[in-house]
Amino acid sequence: MDGYGFWIAAGIMVAMVAVVLGQALRRGGAQAVAPAGAEDVAIYRDQLAEVDRDLARGTLPATEAQRLKVEISRRLLAADARSGERRAAGHSPLLAGLAVVALALAGAAWLYWRLGAPGYADLPLAARLAQIDADFAHRPSQAMDEAAAPRMDGVPQADPKLLELIAQLRQVVKQHPDDVKGLGFLARYEGALGNFDAAITAQRHLIAVKGTQATAEDQTTLAELMIFAAGGLVSPETEQVLIAALKLDPRNAPARYYSGLMFAQGGRPDRAFALWRPLLEESAPDAPWVQPIRDQIEAVAAAAGVRYQLPAVKGPSAGDMAAAAEMTPEERQQMIEGMVGGLEARLMAEGGPVEDWTRLIGALDVLGATERAQSAYDRARAAYAADPGALSALQAAARAAGLTP
């Protein structure tokens, strides 16, 4: 229905409602006012006629008839006066009721004019989603996002020796353009310096050199660099990189996070919530994507029409923190080693979720127990040999700990 059709239909319905309410008020006013006064007047007139008939028949003395007629006439005049007052007052409720109806209709029209969308056609949910998806498909390109993003001219606080090493690395990669390790290091350090164009170029070339051996992590690294270069926006080109990463590993956590971010930016909070909620609930508390999700997921859920309560962060209690603060460094180190040792013993004996294995590998690396960390990784890799997503998480933890994946 177009805008004019809506107003015509609304006007007809308003008029019909006003007529019905007006008739109801008029009938109610008439029924409430007329009966009492009119009935009294009729009764007294009948009584006067009855007195005249009794006088004519001789059953009532003249003096008594005169007295009765005076009394009845007095009451008749009083009743007639009351009836006239009620008829005059009877117009007041009707007019007041009509005034209330008119004010209600005028208020409804004013409210719709201020808050509604007069002149617009109907826009059901399916049409709105289709329009959002169409706008999403035609969002700005990577080049446009990069042009609009604030630029980073490097990191002034960078160590001059590090800058010199990076300059040497650039020369090495220039001489050996297909060196996978060199390309990986170059992409990482260029990105850290804010040189995203150079970092993206190096990472793209690394993926091309690897060919079919390129991993989901390689793709998500490229996607992340492109997002940073675009000022945090996920462009259509970045979306294709994320799709490639998820094809290689559907459980890749960074790709799932950035895909959810893309949908949140594109006006589809329902899809963003569907990606973020399971990722948040299955991730370790210290995973880098957990805090960004926690900061946004409640607003995303509300926009999607979902009632969602953010789960509490798992961690030590206030008592544990206070007790740890009173320990000596040696006691604190023993406590940490005991906790890590308990986790290690449980996982080695009973196994456990992949998040516990990655946490154990990281903790053993912090303690300097490299051999134990490698043993934990080998055990976990054997346990999750048939789960590509778990293997991906384990490999990432092993690389972060400097182990051999």
Order of alpha helices (4+ residues) and beta strands (2+ residues): alpha-alpha-alpha-alpha-alpha-alpha-alpha-alpha-alpha-alpha-alpha-alpha-alpha-alpha-alpha-alpha-alpha-alpha
